[in-house]
Amino acid sequence: MITRADRPEDATGRAVAAYRAGPTALDHAAVFAAMPTPYLVLTPDLVIADANPAYLATTGRALDDLVGRDVFDAFPGNPNESDPDGGASKVRASLERARDSGRPHTMPVQEYDIPDGAGGFTKRFWSLISVPVLDSSGCCRYVLQRAEDITDYLREQAQAAHPSGTGRKWRRRVLEVESDLFARGVELSAAREAEAETARRLAALSGVALALGNAQTLDDLARVVTGRGLVALGAHGGAVAVCEGDRHLRLVLTEGMSPVGVGPDTLLSLDAPYPGCVAARSGERVLLPDRATSEAFSPELAQLVVTTGVQAWAAVPLESGDRRIGSLSVGWTHPPVLMPADLELLVALAAQCAQTLERIRAREAEQERHAAVQGMAEALQRSLLTEPPSPDHLEVVVRYLPAATQAQVGGDWYDAFLLGNGCTALVIGDVTGHDRHAAAAMAQVRNVLRGIAHSRRESPAAVLTALDGAMRDLAVDTLATAVLATVEQREEGADRDVRLLRWSNAGHPPPLLISAEGEVTVLEREPDLLLGLDPSAPRADHVLELLPGATVLLYTDGLVERRGATLDQGTAWLVGAVAGAAQLPLEELCDRLLGELAGAVEDDVALLAVRARPAGGPRPAEAGGARSPEGHGDLRPTSS
């Protein structure tokens, strides 16, 4: 006789009440023990922590024999020629993947023989699933392995014609295993699709990262992010917002995403009610998964939804260290189902974007600083390359050409100034280096040389000796080459049309002398020591008479030095170029020489050309080149 308390509905009620009482009322150990499917519990180090009776029955092992042992020590693989570790590496990879990713991993059918207890192995085939067991912080606490033995099913498939395959028991077992394999196949297919999707996203992110490496401007950055990056997310468009000052954002948007009145040069307030502004201001992610949430976000965004058709939004901050430098926003016209992988990709894209933005900003700041310094250096150098004087008896022309591959400043300089009593000083020099430091050193050397030459009124050799000593005493730590020359009027009673050219050479390329008839002479002498090495080294003066119509050309080594050519070859080229243009006006002669270079100079070029004028007008019958003055017969010019 069944009492009321013993009726089935009452028993069901008690079970429901026990379930509702909470997890503590459920005997998890009993549930685990009763599971008909084999399960193995492992620690993150892949040490066996537990196994249910179904697993022990399937493997023929005792629990005490397994707990505390490394799983591959307890179940070593059966080595063979095609697989030396017996499949252990594949199983280990599945367990580790589940442990490290925090996601289940399903393996294809796996052959993994187990010890038979007599020193051999029993061939087994398994359907294996590795499942991580996570704690409240998301860390893997255990790895659960489901191990379904499908050996008998595979044997049945191989021996389908055997009479034993017609029994009811076999048919039931085949149905069970086929159902299980179908489910595993669905899981494997989904896993492989997820892997393919992940691979696609990673490839897209990798392509974005490579393209961002070539971005040089903010527009380049936005083009890459809103082009390639949004393709990976399947988004309609996007915007990169960059903090400008404390309260504004400069936006770069894709077409069709811009609010009314916002263009490429428009600043948007950091307090504006848009997702990107909120992300940049607060440092929080903003996710608006559908039209309703977008319209409820703010009236302005609701209007933007109507204007652009973009219904769903996601915005993440751009951060560099602990600084927020902007935001990245994306929008969809068809609301997507945002998976964790989508958000991870957006965050990774934002991290790449932030790094590139910082690099671009640092580069732009460096360029601005360089331009400021360069501008000051150029102004300094140009202020030193002054216009030459115009004495009655001389025509003086100067030129300066900076190297095409160097900064626009360097150590080359020219100078010409009057010393009084009809004497004109001519200087060409080159301080080592091609930067603002060289320009600064050149300024010191030039100005000291000017002061010494003007105050002492001595010969060029004496002035260069005094300059060398001053460089030492004033700690001008540089080396320089220079030619200092003077063009002097003859004494009273002498031929006033003939001047004296007096010069001293401190390791510099030799001057050229071009006669009125076009004959070119290299004023090659034994050069003296460079400036800045030894102030006590002797220096020599050289003297020639300069006849009307004759030209003296002073130049720096950038005019004659060429990659792959010797200095003699460069000098020979210069002699030929000058000879072919000797009859040109002096201005045209200098322009012709620089034109021959076609701008392809590897070093700065400075030119100083001087042409003697006759005192009473042109006297072509008497014009000549140069002759040794009286008392200086040992100083005849030598040809190249």
C-alpha positions in Angstrom: 0.0 0.0 0.0 1.4 3.3 -1.0 1.0 6.2 1.5 0.7 9.8 0.4 4.3 10.5 1.4 5.5 7.7 -0.7 3.8 8.7 -3.9 6.0 9.5 -6.9 5.0 13.1 -7.1 6.0 13.6 -3.5 9.4 12.0 -4.1 9.9 14.3 -7.1 9.0 17.3 -4.9 11.6 16.3 -2.4 14.2 16.0 -5.1 13.3 19.5 -6.5 13.5 20.9 -3.0 16.9 19.3 -2.5 18.1 20.8 -5.8 16.8 24.3 -4.9 18.6 24.1 -1.5 21.8 24.9 -3.4 25.0 23.2 -4.6 26.0 22.1 -1.1 23.0 19.7 -1.2 24.4 18.0 -4.3 26.9 15.2 -3.9 29.3 16.0 -6.7 31.5 13.0 -5.8 28.6 10.6 -6.2 27.7 12.2 -9.6 31.3 11.9 -10.8 31.5 8.3 -9.7 28.2 7.4 -11.4 29.1 8.9 -14.8 29.1 6.1 -17.4 31.6 8.0 -19.6 35.3 7.7 -18.6 36.8 10.9 -17.1 40.4 11.6 -15.9 41.1 14.7 -13.7 44.6 16.2 -14.1 46.4 19.1 -12.4 47.8 21.9 -14.6 51.1 20.0 -14.5 49.3 17.0 -16.0 49.6 15.0 -12.9 46.6 12.6 -12.3 44.4 13.9 -9.5 41.4 11.6 -9.9 39.5 9.2 -12.2 36.0 8.0 -12.2 35.1 4.3 -12.0 34.2 4.2 -15.7 37.7 5.4 -16.6 39.3 2.8 -14.3 37.2 0.0 -15.8 38.0 1.1 -19.4 41.8 1.2 -18.7 41.9 -1.7 -16.3 43.8 0.3 -13.6 43.3 1.0 -9.9 42.9 4.5 -8.6 45.8 4.2 -6.1 48.1 3.2 -9.0 47.3 6.4 -10.9 46.8 9.3 -8.5 49.9 11.5 -8.1 51.6 10.2 -11.2 52.4 12.1 -14.4 49.7 11.0 -16.9 52.3 9.9 -19.5 54.3 8.1 -16.9 51.1 6.2 -15.9 50.1 5.7 -19.6 53.3 5.7 -21.7 52.7 5.6 -25.4 53.4 2.5 -27.5 56.4 3.5 -29.6 56.6 2.5 -33.3 58.6 3.5 -36.4 55.9 5.9 -37.6 55.3 7.5 -34.2 58.2 7.1 -31.8 56.3 8.4 -28.8 53.2 6.4 -29.5 50.9 9.4 -29.9 51.8 10.9 -26.5 52.9 14.2 -28.0 49.5 14.8 -29.7 47.6 14.0 -26.5 49.9 16.3 -24.5 49.4 19.1 -27.0 45.6 18.8 -26.6 45.8 18.9 -22.8 48.2 21.8 -22.8 46.1 23.7 -25.4 43.0 23.4 -23.2 44.9 24.4 -20.1 46.6 27.4 -21.7 43.7 28.7 -23.8 41.0 28.2 -21.2 38.8 26.5 -23.9 37.9 22.8 -24.6 39.8 21.0 -27.3 38.5 18.0 -29.2 40.9 15.6 -30.9 40.3 13.5 -34.0 40.1 9.8 -33.4 43.4 8.9 -31.7 45.2 5.6 -31.5 46.8 5.3 -28.1 47.7 1.9 -26.8 47.7 1.2 -23.1 49.9 -1.1 -21.1 48.4 -4.6 -20.7 50.1 -5.3 -17.3 52.4 -8.0 -18.8 55.0 -5.6 -20.3 53.1 -5.2 -23.6 50.4 -2.9 -24.9 46.8 -3.3 -25.9 45.8 -1.5 -29.1 43.1 1.1 -28.3 41.3 3.9 -30.2 39.9 6.9 -28.4 37.6 9.9 -28.8 39.4 12.4 -26.5 38.2 15.8 -25.3 40.3 18.0 -23.0 38.3 20.5 -20.9 39.8 23.2 -18.6 38.3 23.7 -15.1 38.7 27.4 -14.3 38.6 29.0 -10.9 36.8 32.3 -10.1 39.8 34.4 -11.5 39.8 32.5 -14.8 42.9 30.5 -14.1 43.0 26.8 -15.0 42.7 24.7 -11.8 42.3 21.3 -13.4 42.2 19.7 -16.8 39.4 17.2 -17.3 39.9 14.6 -20.1 37.0 12.6 -21.4 38.3 9.4 -22.9 35.7 7.4 -24.8 37.1 4.0 -25.9 35.8 3.4 -29.5 38.1 0.4 -30.3 35.2 -2.1 -30.7 33.4 0.2 -33.0 36.3 0.6 -35.3 36.9 -3.1 -35.3 33.2 -3.6 -36.1 33.5 -1.2 -39.1 36.5 -3.1 -40.3 34.7 -6.5 -39.9 31.2 -5.5 -40.9 30.6 -8.8 -42.6 31.4 -10.9 -39.6 28.4 -12.7 -38.1 29.0 -11.2 -34.8 28.1 -7.8 -36.3 24.4 -8.9 -36.6 23.7 -9.1 -32.9 21.5 -6.7 -31.1 24.2 -5.8 -28.6 26.6 -4.9 -31.4 24.0 -2.8 -33.2 23.3 -0.9 -30.0 27.0 -0.3 -29.4 27.5 0.9 -33.0 24.6 3.3 -32.6 26.1 4.7 -29.4 29.5 5.2 -30.8 28.3 6.6 -34.1 26.2 9.1 -32.2 29.2 10.0 -30.1 31.5 10.3 -33.2 28.9 12.5 -34.9 28.8 14.9 -31.9 32.6 14.8 -31.9 32.7 15.6 -35.6 30.4 18.6 -35.1 32.6 19.8 -32.3 35.7 19.3 -34.4 34.2 21.1 -37.3 33.2 24.0 -35.1 36.7 24.0 -33.5 38.4 24.0 -36.9 36.1 26.8 -38.2 37.0 28.8 -35.0 40.7 28.1 -35.7 40.4 29.2 -39.3 38.6 32.4 -38.1 41.3 33.0 -35.5 44.0 32.5 -38.1 42.2 34.9 -40.5 42.0 37.5 -37.8 45.6 37.1 -36.8 46.7 37.3 -40.4 44.6 40.5 -40.7 46.1 41.9 -37.6 49.6 41.0 -38.8 49.0 42.7 -42.1 47.8 45.8 -40.2 50.9 45.8 -38.0 53.2 45.6 -41.0 51.3 48.4 -42.7 51.4 50.5 -39.6 55.2 50.1 -39.5 55.3 52.2 -42.7 52.9 54.9 -41.6 54.6 58.2 -41.4 51.6 60.6 -40.7 48.3 60.6 -38.9 46.5 60.2 -42.2 48.6 57.2 -43.0 47.7 55.7 -39.6 44.0 56.3 -40.1 44.1 54.9 -43.6 45.6 51.6 -42.4 43.4 51.3 -39.4 40.1 52.3 -41.0 41.0 50.3 -44.1 42.7 47.0 -43.4 41.8 46.9 -39.7 38.0 47.3 -40.2 38.0 44.6 -42.9 39.1 42.1 -40.2 36.1 43.2 -38.0 33.6 43.4 -40.8 32.8 47.0 -39.8 31.3 49.7 -42.0 33.7 52.4 -40.9 35.7 53.8 -38.1 37.5 56.8 -36.6 40.9 57.5 -35.0 40.7 60.3 -32.5 43.9 61.8 -31.2 44.1 64.0 -28.1 45.2 67.5 -28.9 45.7 69.6 -25.8 43.8 68.8 -22.7 40.2 69.1 -23.9 40.1 68.3 -27.6 40.3 65.4 -30.1 41.3 65.6 -33.7 39.4 63.1 -35.7 40.3 61.1 -38.9 37.2 59.3 -40.1 36.3 57.0 -42.9 33.8 58.3 -45.5 30.2 58.2 -44.3 31.1 58.2 -40.6 31.5 61.9 -40.0 29.0 63.9 -37.8 27.6 67.0 -39.5 30.1 69.8 -39.6 33.1 67.5 -38.7 35.9 67.4 -41.3 39.5 66.3 -41.4 40.7 69.5 -39.7 37.9 69.7 -37.1 38.6 69.5 -33.4 35.9 67.7 -31.3 35.5 68.5 -27.7 36.7 65.7 -25.4 33.3 66.0 -23.6 31.3 65.5 -26.8 28.7 62.7 -26.5 30.2 60.2 -28.9 31.6 56.7 -28.0 35.1 57.7 -29.1 35.1 60.8 -26.9 33.9 58.8 -23.9 36.6 56.2 -24.4 39.3 58.8 -24.8 38.1 60.7 -21.8 37.3 57.8 -19.4 39.7 55.1 -20.5 36.7 52.7 -20.6 35.5 50.6 -23.5 32.1 51.6 -25.0 30.0 48.9 -26.5 26.7 49.7 -28.2 25.6 46.4 -29.8 22.4 47.6 -31.5 20.4 50.6 -32.7 18.4 50.9 -29.5 21.5 51.2 -27.3 23.1 53.6 -29.8 20.1 55.9 -29.9 19.8 55.8 -26.1 23.5 56.8 -25.7 22.9 60.4 -26.6 20.7 62.6 -28.8 23.8 63.4 -30.9 24.6 59.8 -31.5 21.0 59.1 -32.3 21.1 61.7 -35.0 24.3 60.2 -36.3 22.6 56.8 -36.6 19.9 58.4 -38.7 22.4 60.3 -40.8 24.9 57.5 -41.5 22.9 54.3 -41.0 25.6 53.1 -38.5 23.6 51.3 -35.8 26.2 49.5 -33.6 29.4 51.0 -32.1 32.5 50.0 -30.3 35.2 52.3 -29.0 38.3 51.6 -27.1 40.9 54.0 -25.7 44.4 54.4 -27.2 46.9 54.3 -24.4 50.6 54.7 -24.0 51.8 53.6 -20.6 49.4 55.4 -18.1 48.5 58.1 -20.6 45.4 58.2 -22.8 46.3 59.6 -26.2 43.1 59.1 -28.1 40.5 56.4 -29.1 39.6 54.0 -31.8 36.0 53.7 -32.8 34.3 51.3 -35.3 30.7 51.1 -36.4 28.4 48.6 -38.1 25.4 49.2 -40.3 24.1 45.7 -39.4 24.5 45.0 -35.7 27.0 42.2 -35.2 27.2 39.5 -32.6 30.4 40.7 -30.9 32.3 37.6 -29.7 35.2 37.9 -27.2 37.5 37.3 -30.1 36.1 40.4 -31.9 36.8 42.6 -28.8 40.2 41.1 -28.4 41.0 41.9 -32.0 39.8 45.5 -31.5 41.9 45.9 -28.4 44.9 44.5 -30.2 44.3 46.8 -33.1 44.1 49.8 -30.7 47.4 48.8 -29.1 49.1 48.7 -32.5 47.5 52.0 -33.3 48.7 53.6 -30.1 52.3 52.5 -30.6 52.3 53.8 -34.2 50.7 57.1 -33.0 53.4 57.6 -30.4 56.1 56.8 -33.0 54.6 59.3 -35.5 54.3 62.0 -32.8 57.9 61.4 -31.6 59.1 61.7 -35.2 57.1 64.8 -35.9 58.4 66.4 -32.7 61.9 65.4 -33.7 61.4 66.9 -37.1 60.1 70.1 -35.6 63.1 70.4 -33.3 65.5 69.5 -36.1 63.8 72.1 -38.3 64.2 74.8 -35.6 67.8 74.0 -35.0 68.4 73.7 -38.7 66.8 77.0 -39.3 69.0 78.7 -36.7 72.1 77.0 -38.1 71.2 78.0 -41.7 70.6 81.6 -40.6 74.0 81.6 -38.8 75.8 80.3 -41.8 74.0 82.6 -44.3 74.9 85.5 -42.0 78.5 84.6 -42.3 78.5 84.1 -46.0 78.4 87.8 -46.6 78.4 89.7 -49.9 81.9 90.5 -51.2 83.3 94.0 -51.5 83.5 95.7 -54.9 86.9 97.5 -55.1 87.5 99.5 -58.3 90.3 97.3 -59.5 88.7 93.8 -58.8 85.5 91.9 -59.6 84.7 89.5 -56.8 82.1 86.7 -57.2 81.1 84.2 -54.6 78.9 81.0 -54.6 77.8 78.5 -52.0 76.2 75.1 -52.8 75.2 72.8 -49.9 75.6 69.1 -50.3 72.5 67.3 -51.6 72.8 64.4 -49.1 73.8 66.4 -46.1 72.3 69.0 -43.8 72.0 72.5 -45.3 74.9 73.7 -43.1 78.5 72.8 -42.9 82.0 74.0 -42.4 82.8 75.5 -45.8 83.1 79.2 -46.1 84.3 82.0 -48.3 85.2 85.6 -47.3 86.5 88.8 -48.9 87.1 92.1 -47.2 89.1 95.3 -47.6 92.3 95.8 -45.5 93.0 99.4 -46.6 95.6 100.9 -48.8 94.1 99.2 -51.8 94.6 95.7 -50.4 91.8 93.1 -50.5 91.8 89.9 -48.4 90.4 86.7 -50.0 89.7 83.6 -47.9 88.4 80.1 -48.7 88.2 77.5 -45.9 86.7 74.2 -44.8 86.2 73.2 -41.1 85.8 69.4 -40.6 82.1 68.2 -40.3 78.8 68.8 -41.9 76.4 69.9 -39.2 75.6 72.8 -36.9 78.7 72.1 -34.8 80.9 72.5 -37.9 79.0 75.7 -38.8 79.6 77.0 -35.3 83.3 76.1 -35.4 83.5 77.7 -38.9 82.0 80.9 -37.5 84.7 81.1 -34.8 87.6 80.5 -37.1 86.2 82.9 -39.7 85.7 85.7 -37.3 89.0 85.3 -35.5 90.8 85.2 -38.9 89.0 88.5 -39.9 90.1 90.2 -36.7 93.7 89.1 -36.9 94.0 90.0 -40.6 92.5 93.4 -40.2 94.4 94.3 -37.0 97.9 93.0 -37.8 98.1 93.8 -41.6 100.8 91.1 -42.0 101.4 88.6 -44.7 98.9 85.7 -45.2 101.4 83.2 -43.7 101.9 85.3 -40.6 98.1 85.8 -40.2 97.5 82.0 -40.5 100.2 81.3 -37.9 98.5 83.8 -35.5 95.1 82.2 -36.2 96.5 78.8 -35.4 97.8 80.1 -32.0 94.5 81.8 -31.3 92.5 78.6 -32.0 94.7 76.8 -29.4 94.4 79.6 -26.8 90.6 80.0 -27.3 90.1 76.2 -27.3 88.5 76.0 -30.7 88.6 72.3 -30.9 88.5 71.7 -34.6 90.6 71.2 -37.7 90.4 73.4 -40.8 92.0 73.9 -44.2 92.2 77.4 -45.7 93.8 79.6 -48.3 94.3 83.2 -47.3 95.3 85.5 -50.2 95.7 89.2 -50.6 95.5 91.3 -53.8 97.7 94.3 -53.3 98.2 97.5 -55.4 101.7 98.1 -56.7 103.8 100.8 -55.1 103.9 104.4 -56.4 105.5 104.7 -59.8 105.0 101.0 -60.7 102.5 99.7 -63.3 99.2 100.4 -61.5 97.4 97.8 -63.6 99.5 95.0 -62.2 98.6 93.7 -58.7 100.4 91.4 -56.4 98.7 88.1 -55.5 100.1 86.9 -52.2 98.8 83.7 -50.6 99.4 81.0 -48.0 97.9 77.5 -48.1 97.0 75.6 -44.9 96.3 72.1 -46.4 93.7 73.3 -48.8 93.2 72.5 -52.6 95.4 74.8 -54.6 93.9 77.9 -56.3 93.6 78.1 -60.1 94.9 81.0 -62.2 93.2 81.7 -65.5 94.9 84.1 -67.9 92.9 86.5 -70.0 93.6 84.2 -72.9 92.1 81.2 -71.1 95.3 79.4 -70.0 94.7 77.6 -66.7 97.5 77.1 -64.1 97.1 75.2 -60.9 99.0 77.1 -58.2 100.3 74.0 -56.7 102.8 74.5 -53.9 103.9 72.3 -51.1 100.9 72.8 -48.7 101.5 73.8 -45.1 100.0 72.0 -42.1 96.2 72.2 -41.5 95.0 74.7 -38.9 94.4 73.3 -35.4 97.3 70.8 -35.4 100.5 72.6 -34.5 100.7 76.5 -34.1 104.5 76.3 -34.2 104.7 74.7 -37.6 106.2 77.1 -40.2 104.1 78.6 -43.0 105.1 80.1 -46.3 103.9 82.9 -48.5 103.7 82.7 -52.3 103.6 85.7 -54.6 102.6 86.3 -58.3 101.8 89.3 -60.4 98.2 89.5 -61.4 97.7 91.0 -64.8 94.5 92.7 -66.0 91.9 90.2 -67.2 93.4 87.4 -65.1 91.2 85.4 -62.8 91.9 83.6 -59.6 89.6 80.8 -58.5 89.5 79.6 -54.9 87.2 76.6 -54.0 86.6 73.9 -51.5 87.2 70.2 -52.0 83.5 69.5 -52.7 84.0 70.9 -56.2 86.7 68.3 -57.1 86.2 65.3 -54.9 84.0 62.5 -56.4 83.2 59.0 -55.3 85.3 56.5 -57.3 87.7 59.2 -58.6 91.1 60.4 -57.4 91.7 64.0 -56.4 94.0 64.5 -59.4 91.2 63.4 -61.7 88.8 65.8 -60.0 91.4 68.6 -60.4 91.9 67.7 -64.1 88.2 67.9 -64.6 88.1 71.4 -63.0 90.9 72.6 -65.2 89.1 71.5 -68.3 85.8 73.0 -67.3 87.4 76.3 -66.4 89.4 76.4 -69.7 86.2 75.9 -71.7 84.5 78.8 -70.0 87.4 81.2 -69.3 86.1 83.9 -71.6 82.7 84.1 -69.9 81.8 86.9 -67.6 82.8 86.0 -64.0 79.2 85.5 -62.8 78.5 83.1 -65.7 81.8 81.3 -65.2 80.8 80.4 -61.6 77.3 79.4 -62.6 78.7 77.2 -65.4 81.0 75.4 -62.9 78.2 74.7 -60.5 75.9 73.7 -63.4 78.4 71.0 -64.4 77.8 69.4 -61.0 74.0 69.0 -61.8 73.3 69.3 -58.1 74.9 65.8 -57.4 77.4 67.0 -54.9 78.4 64.9 -51.9 80.1 67.7 -50.0 79.4 71.4 -49.7 81.0 73.6 -52.4 82.2 77.2 -51.8 83.6 79.3 -54.7 85.4 82.6 -54.7 86.5 84.1 -58.0 88.4 87.3 -58.5 89.1 89.0 -61.8 91.6 91.9 -62.2 90.3 95.0 -63.9 92.6 97.4 -65.7 92.9 100.8 -64.1 92.0 102.7 -67.2 89.7 100.3 -69.0 90.2 97.2 -71.0 93.7 96.7 -72.4 93.5 93.4 -74.3 96.8 93.9 -76.1 98.6 93.9 -72.7 96.4 91.3 -71.0 98.1 88.2 -69.8 98.0 85.7 -67.0 100.6 86.1 -64.4 104.3 86.6 -64.2 106.8 86.3 -61.3 107.2 89.7 -59.7 110.6 91.2 -59.3 112.5 89.7 -56.4 110.3 86.5 -56.5 111.8 84.6 -59.4 111.5 81.3 -57.4 107.8 81.6 -57.2 106.8 80.9 -60.9 103.4 79.2 -61.3 103.5 75.5 -62.0 101.1 73.7 -64.4 98.9 70.9 -63.3 
